[in-house]
C-alpha cells in the first residue's frame, strides 16, 4: 500500500506553487489596476471639472459602453476557450497581446486637446471621450477575461487557489496606490491640476505595461487544456449552464454589488472630501486608502480563517460589518462639517474596509470553486466563457456606480454650478451629497451580505465535498484516456 496517497492525487500533480508563482500572478492585477484605477478614481472628476461634461452625458456613455460589453465580453470568452493554445499556453499570451493597447488607451482618455473644456467643443469632446473610453474597455477585456481564467490552469488545489485569490487582491491594491497618490496631487481645493494629472497618467500607464509584461513572463500554465467545440449554439449553451448555476450566479451578483460600492466610493468621495469637508490634496485619497489598508494584515489571516470557517461564512460576516459601518456614517450628518466629523468618517471608512476585504481577498477563489462545481456536475469546462460571464456582472457594477454617482451630482445641481466655473454649493446641496455618499454604499454592501449568506451555496462543507468530487472526476477523465 502506498503510504503517501497525495502522490497519486491528480490535483497534486498540477499544483505545488512557490512564492515566485504567486508574485507573478499578482503582478497581472497590479498592471491592470494601475490602468483601471485611472478610470475608477480620476476619470469621473476629470470629465466634470476639466472637460466640463454634463453628468447626464457621462452616465449615458458609461451605460452604453457596458451594453457593448454584453457583446464584447462573451466573444472574448469564447475566443479564449476555442482557439488553439500557443506555445505560451491558452490564457497567458493575452497579457502580452493587450498590454500596449491598455496603456496607450489609458493615456488617450486624459489628453485635453486644444479647445477641450469649452462650451463650443461639446460635440467633439463627447465623440472623443466616448471613442477613447470604449477603446480602453475593450483593451481591458482582452486582458482581464484570460487573466481570470489563468488561475484555473495555474493550479487545481483549493488551498493554493485561495492563496492566489489573496495575492491577486493584494496585487490589485498595490496597483491602486500610485493612482491614489496622483489624486492627492492633482485634486486640490482650488480645482484640478491638469499638468500634474497628465504626467502622472503617463507614468502610471508605462508602469502598467511593465507589470503586465513581467506577469506574462513569470506565469506558467500547468493544467493542460484543449480547445472547446465551436459548433452552432455552443456559446448559448455555455451561458445557459452558467445562469443555472446558483453558486456562479450568486457570487457574480455579490461581486457586482461590491464593485459598484467600491467604484462609487473611489469616484464620489473625492467630491465629498473637497466640497463637504473642505479638504484637498492628500485628504481626497485617505478614504480609499483606509478602505484597502486592512488588506495589509488581513491577507495573512484570511486564508486560514477561510479554511477553518469557510469562504462563504467569513465573507458574509465581513459584508455585514461593512454595511453597518457605512450606515453609521449617515448619522455623522448631525456632527456638522468640522474636523471631528471628518475623523469619525475616516474611522468608519477603516471599519468598512475591514469587513469588505474578507470578500475581496476570497472572491476569485469562490469563482474558481463555482467553475469546478459546474465541471463536476456537467462534465464541461469553459473557463474563458465563465470569466466573461463573471466579468460582465462586475462591469454591470460600473453601470450601477455610474448611475449612482452622476444621478447624485444631477440631484444636487452640480453641473449647473460648476459649468459657470464656480465651485460653491449651498447647505442643502451638501446635505444631499453626504446622505447619498454614505447611504448608497450601505445599501450595496447590505445586499451583498444577504446574497452571500442566503443564496451562495458553497459553504465550507460543500467545498470540501467538491474537492473530493473533483478528484474523482479527474481520475475518471484520466481512465478514459
C-alpha positions in Angstrom: 0.0 0.0 0.0 1.3 3.5 -0.8 1.9 5.4 2.4 1.6 8.7 0.7 -1.8 8.9 -1.2 -1.0 12.5 -2.1 1.5 11.3 -4.7 -1.4 9.6 -6.5 -3.5 12.7 -6.5 -4.1 14.2 -9.9 -4.7 17.6 -8.4 -1.4 17.5 -6.6 0.5 16.7 -9.8 -0.5 20.1 -11.3 -0.1 22.1 -8.1 2.8 22.9 -5.8 3.1 26.7 -6.3 6.1 28.6 -4.9 6.4 32.2 -3.8 7.5 33.5 -7.2 4.4 31.9 -8.8 2.1 33.9 -6.5 4.1 37.1 -7.2 4.0 36.6 -10.9 0.2 36.0 -10.8 -0.4 39.0 -8.6 1.5 41.3 -11.0 -1.2 40.8 -13.6 -3.8 42.6 -11.5 -1.2 45.1 -10.4 -0.7 46.1 -14.1 -4.5 46.1 -14.8 -5.4 48.1 -11.7 -2.7 50.7 -12.4 -4.6 51.5 -15.6 -8.1 50.7 -14.3 -7.5 52.9 -11.2 -7.2 55.9 -13.5 -10.8 55.3 -14.6 -12.3 54.5 -11.2 -10.5 57.2 -9.2 -9.7 60.1 -11.6 -11.8 59.9 -14.8 -15.2 61.0 -13.4 -13.8 64.1 -11.8 -11.7 64.9 -14.9 -14.7 64.7 -17.1 -16.8 67.1 -14.9 -14.2 69.5 -13.6 -11.8 69.7 -16.5 -13.8 68.9 -19.6 -17.0 70.3 -18.1 -19.1 67.4 -19.3 -22.7 67.1 -18.1 -23.1 64.2 -15.6 -26.1 63.1 -17.6 -24.0 62.5 -20.7 -21.3 60.7 -18.6 -23.9 58.4 -17.2 -25.4 57.6 -20.6 -21.9 57.0 -22.1 -20.9 54.6 -19.2 -24.1 52.7 -19.5 -23.8 52.4 -23.4 -20.2 51.2 -23.0 -21.4 48.4 -20.7 -24.1 47.4 -23.2 -21.3 47.0 -25.8 -19.6 44.8 -23.2 -22.6 42.5 -23.3 -21.5 41.6 -26.8 -17.7 42.1 -26.4 -17.1 40.0 -23.3 -18.8 36.8 -24.5 -16.9 37.0 -27.7 -13.6 37.3 -25.9 -14.5 34.4 -23.6 -15.3 32.1 -26.5 -12.1 33.1 -28.3 -10.1 32.1 -25.2 -11.9 28.7 -24.9 -11.9 27.8 -28.6 -8.6 28.9 -30.1 -5.6 26.5 -30.3 -3.2 27.2 -27.4 0.1 28.9 -28.4 3.5 27.8 -27.2 2.9 30.0 -24.2 -0.4 28.5 -23.3 -4.1 29.3 -23.7 -4.6 32.3 -21.4 -1.2 33.7 -20.6 -0.4 35.2 -24.0 -3.3 37.6 -23.8 -1.3 39.5 -21.1 1.2 40.2 -23.8 -1.3 40.9 -26.6 -3.3 43.5 -24.7 -0.7 45.3 -22.6 0.3 48.1 -25.0 -3.3 48.8 -26.1 -4.4 49.2 -22.5 -1.6 51.6 -21.6 -2.0 53.7 -24.7 -5.8 54.0 -24.4 -5.4 55.0 -20.7 -3.2 58.0 -21.8 -5.5 59.0 -24.6 -8.5 59.3 -22.3 -6.8 62.0 -20.3 -5.3 64.1 -23.2 -7.0 67.5 -23.2 -6.7 68.7 -26.8 -6.9 72.4 -27.8 -10.4 73.7 -27.3 -11.5 70.9 -25.0 -13.3 72.1 -21.9 -15.1 74.9 -23.6 -18.8 75.3 -24.5 -18.0 75.3 -28.2 -16.3 71.9 -28.2 -19.1 69.8 -26.6 -19.8 67.6 -29.6 -16.2 67.0 -30.5 -15.3 66.2 -26.8 -18.2 63.9 -26.5 -17.2 61.9 -29.5 -13.5 61.7 -28.4 -14.2 60.7 -24.8 -16.7 58.0 -26.0 -14.2 56.5 -28.5 -11.2 56.5 -26.1 -13.3 55.1 -23.2 -14.7 52.3 -25.3 -11.2 51.5 -26.7 -9.9 51.3 -23.1 -12.8 49.0 -22.1 -12.1 46.6 -25.0 -8.3 46.6 -24.2 -9.2 45.8 -20.6 -11.4 42.9 -21.6 -8.7 41.4 -23.8 -6.5 41.1 -20.7 -8.9 40.6 -17.8 -11.0 37.6 -19.1 -8.0 35.4 -19.9 -6.2 36.6 -16.8 -9.2 35.5 -14.6 -9.2 32.1 -16.4 -5.4 31.8 -15.8 -5.9 30.8 -12.2 -7.7 27.6 -13.2 -4.7 26.4 -15.2 -2.0 27.5 -12.8 -3.2 25.1 -10.1 -6.1 22.8 -9.2 -5.5 22.8 -5.5 -8.3 24.6 -3.5 -5.9 26.0 -0.9 -3.5 27.3 -3.5 -6.3 28.9 -5.3 -7.4 30.6 -2.1 -3.8 32.0 -1.8 -3.8 33.0 -5.4 -7.0 35.0 -4.8 -5.4 36.7 -1.8 -2.3 37.5 -3.8 -4.4 38.8 -6.7 -6.3 41.1 -4.4 -3.0 42.4 -2.9 -1.6 42.9 -6.3 -4.7 44.9 -7.2 -4.4 47.0 -4.1 -0.7 47.8 -4.8 -1.7 48.8 -8.3 -4.2 51.3 -6.8 -1.7 53.1 -4.6 0.0 55.3 -7.3 -3.4 56.4 -8.6 -4.4 57.5 -5.0 -1.1 59.4 -4.7 -1.8 61.1 -8.0 -5.3 62.1 -6.9 -3.8 63.7 -3.8 -1.5 65.8 -6.0 -4.0 66.6 -8.9 -7.2 67.3 -6.9 -6.8 70.4 -4.8 -9.3 72.6 -3.0 -8.9 75.1 -5.8 -9.6 72.6 -8.6 -7.7 70.1 -10.8 -4.0 70.5 -11.5 -4.2 69.2 -15.1 -0.4 69.2 -15.8 0.3 67.0 -12.8 -2.6 64.8 -13.7 -1.4 64.1 -17.3 2.2 63.5 -16.3 1.0 61.1 -13.6 -1.3 59.3 -16.0 1.5 58.7 -18.5 3.9 57.4 -15.8 1.3 55.1 -14.3 0.4 53.7 -17.8 4.0 52.9 -18.5 4.2 51.1 -15.2 1.1 49.2 -16.1 2.7 48.0 -19.3 5.8 46.8 -17.5 3.9 44.9 -14.8 1.8 43.1 -17.4 4.9 42.0 -19.2 6.5 40.7 -16.0 3.3 38.8 -15.2 3.3 37.2 -18.7 7.0 36.2 -18.3 6.5 34.7 -14.8 3.3 32.7 -15.1 3.1 29.0 -16.1 0.1 27.0 -17.3 0.4 23.7 -15.5 -3.0 22.3 -16.4 -3.3 21.0 -20.0 -6.4 22.4 -21.8 -8.0 21.6 -25.1 -10.0 23.9 -27.5 -13.7 23.7 -26.8 -16.0 22.7 -29.6 -17.3 25.6 -31.7 -20.5 24.0 -33.1 -23.5 26.2 -33.5 -25.2 27.1 -30.2 -22.1 26.3 -28.1 -21.9 29.8 -26.6 -25.7 29.9 -25.8 -25.4 26.5 -24.2 -22.4 27.6 -22.1 -24.2 30.7 -20.8 -27.4 28.8 -20.1 -25.4 26.5 -17.8 -23.8 29.5 -16.1 -27.2 31.1 -15.4 -28.5 27.9 -14.0 -25.5 27.6 -11.6 -26.7 29.0 -8.3 -23.1 29.4 -7.0 -21.8 31.2 -10.1 -24.8 33.5 -10.3 -24.8 34.5 -6.7 -21.1 35.1 -6.5 -21.4 37.2 -9.7 -24.2 39.3 -8.2 -22.3 39.8 -4.9 -19.3 40.9 -6.9 -21.4 43.3 -8.9 -22.6 45.0 -5.7 -19.1 45.0 -4.3 -17.7 46.6 -7.5 -20.5 49.2 -7.6 -19.8 50.1 -3.9 -16.0 50.3 -4.5 -16.3 52.4 -7.6 -18.8 54.7 -6.1 -16.5 55.4 -3.1 -13.5 55.9 -5.3 -15.3 58.3 -7.7 -17.6 60.2 -5.3 -15.6 60.6 -2.2 -13.2 62.9 -4.0 -16.2 65.3 -4.4 -17.3 64.7 -0.8 -13.9 65.5 0.8 -13.4 68.5 -1.4 -16.7 70.2 -1.1 -18.4 68.9 2.0 -15.4 68.7 4.4 -13.5 71.4 2.5 -10.2 69.4 2.3 -8.0 68.8 -0.7 -4.7 67.2 -1.5 -3.9 64.0 0.4 -7.3 64.1 2.1 -9.0 63.1 -1.1 -7.2 59.8 -1.2 -7.4 58.9 2.5 -10.9 57.3 2.5 -9.9 54.9 -0.3 -6.5 54.2 1.4 -8.3 53.4 4.7 -10.8 51.1 2.8 -7.9 49.0 1.5 -5.4 49.4 4.3 -6.9 46.4 6.3 -5.8 44.1 3.5 -2.2 44.6 4.6 -2.8 42.4 7.7 -5.9 40.5 6.7 -4.0 38.9 3.8 -2.1 36.8 6.4 -5.2 35.6 8.2 -8.0 35.3 5.7 -6.8 32.1 4.0 -6.6 30.4 7.5 -10.0 31.8 8.5 -11.5 30.6 5.2 -10.1 27.1 5.8 -11.4 27.0 9.3 -14.8 28.6 8.9 -15.4 28.7 5.1 -15.0 31.3 2.4 -18.7 32.0 2.3 -19.1 32.3 6.0 -16.2 34.7 6.5 -17.1 36.8 3.5 -20.8 37.1 4.5 -19.9 38.2 8.1 -17.4 40.7 6.7 -20.1 42.4 4.5 -22.4 42.7 7.5 -19.7 44.7 9.2 -19.1 46.9 6.1 -22.8 47.6 5.7 -23.2 48.6 9.4 -20.1 50.8 9.2 -21.5 52.7 6.2 -24.9 53.0 7.7 -23.4 54.5 10.8 -21.8 57.2 8.7 -25.2 58.7 7.8 -25.6 59.8 11.4 -22.4 61.9 11.2 -24.5 64.4 9.4 -25.6 65.7 12.8 -22.0 66.4 13.8 -21.6 69.1 11.1 -18.7 69.5 8.7 -15.8 70.1 11.2 -12.7 68.0 11.8 -14.4 65.8 14.4 -17.0 64.6 11.8 -14.2 64.1 9.3 -12.1 61.9 11.7 -15.2 59.9 12.6 -15.9 59.5 8.9 -12.4 58.2 8.3 -12.8 55.7 11.2 -15.9 54.2 9.7 -14.1 54.0 6.3 -11.4 51.9 8.0 -14.1 49.7 9.7 -15.9 49.2 6.4 -12.6 48.2 4.8 -12.0 45.6 7.4 -15.3 43.9 6.6 -15.2 44.4 2.9 -11.7 42.9 2.4 -12.7 39.4 3.6 -14.7 39.0 0.4 -12.2 41.0 -1.7 -9.5 38.5 -0.7 -11.5 35.4 -1.4 -13.8 36.3 -4.4 -11.5 34.9 -7.1 -11.2 31.6 -5.2 -15.0 31.5 -4.9 -15.4 31.9 -8.6 -12.9 29.1 -9.2 -15.0 26.9 -6.8 -18.1 27.7 -8.8 -16.5 26.8 -12.1 -15.3 23.5 -10.5 -18.8 22.7 -9.4 -20.1 23.3 -12.9 -17.4 20.9 -14.4 -18.2 18.2 -11.8 -22.0 18.5 -12.5 -21.9 18.8 -16.3 -18.6 17.4 -17.4 -17.8 20.6 -19.4 -15.4 23.4 -18.6 -15.4 26.7 -20.4 -13.2 28.9 -18.2 -13.0 31.8 -20.6 -16.8 31.9 -21.1 -17.3 31.6 -17.3 -15.0 34.5 -16.6 -16.6 36.6 -19.4 -19.9 35.9 -17.6 -18.4 36.9 -14.2 -16.6 40.0 -15.6 -19.7 41.2 -17.3 -21.5 41.2 -14.0 -18.7 43.1 -12.4 -18.9 45.6 -15.3 -22.6 46.0 -14.6 -21.4 47.2 -11.2 -19.8 50.0 -13.1 -23.2 50.8 -14.5 -24.7 51.0 -11.0 -21.8 53.1 -9.8 -22.1 55.5 -12.8 -25.8 55.9 -12.3 -25.4 56.5 -8.6 -22.5 59.0 -8.9 -24.0 61.0 -11.7 -27.6 60.9 -10.5 -26.4 62.2 -7.2 -24.5 65.1 -8.9 -27.5 65.9 -11.0 -29.8 65.7 -8.0 -27.7 68.3 -6.1 -27.4 70.6 -9.1 -23.7 70.0 -9.6 -23.4 70.7 -13.3 -25.4 73.9 -13.2 -22.9 75.2 -10.6 -19.6 74.1 -12.0 -20.4 74.8 -15.7 -20.1 78.5 -14.8 -16.6 77.9 -13.3 -17.9 78.4 -9.7 -17.2 75.5 -7.3 -19.5 76.6 -4.4 -22.6 74.8 -3.1 -25.5 75.5 -0.8 -26.1 73.7 2.5 -28.9 71.8 1.0 -26.7 70.6 -1.9 -24.0 69.5 0.5 -26.6 67.7 2.7 -27.8 65.7 -0.3 -24.2 64.9 -1.2 -23.4 63.5 2.3 -26.6 61.4 2.8 -26.3 59.7 -0.6 -22.5 59.3 -0.3 -23.0 57.2 2.9 -26.4 55.5 2.3 -25.7 54.1 -1.2 -22.6 52.0 -0.1 -24.5 50.8 3.0 -27.4 49.5 0.8 -25.0 47.9 -1.7 -22.9 46.1 1.0 -26.1 45.1 2.9 -27.3 43.5 -0.3 -24.1 41.6 -0.7 -24.4 40.2 2.9 -27.8 38.8 2.0 -26.7 37.3 -1.3 -23.6 35.6 0.3 -25.3 34.3 3.4 -28.6 33.1 1.9 -28.0 32.4 -1.8 -24.4 31.4 -2.3 -24.5 27.6 -1.7 -20.7 26.6 -1.4 -20.3 26.5 2.3 -17.2 25.1 4.0 -18.7 21.6 4.0 -19.8 21.9 0.3 -16.3 23.0 -0.8 -14.7 20.0 0.9 -17.2 17.7 -0.8 -16.4 19.4 -4.1 -12.7 18.8 -3.8 -13.3 15.1 -3.4 -15.8 15.1 -6.3 -13.3 17.0 -8.5 -10.5 14.4 -7.8 -12.9 11.6 -8.7 -13.8 13.5 -11.9 -10.2 14.0 -12.9 -9.4 10.3 -12.3 -12.4 9.3 -14.4 -11.1 11.5 -17.3 -7.6 10.0 -17.0 -9.0 6.5 -17.0 -10.9 7.3 -20.2 -7.7 8.5 -21.8 
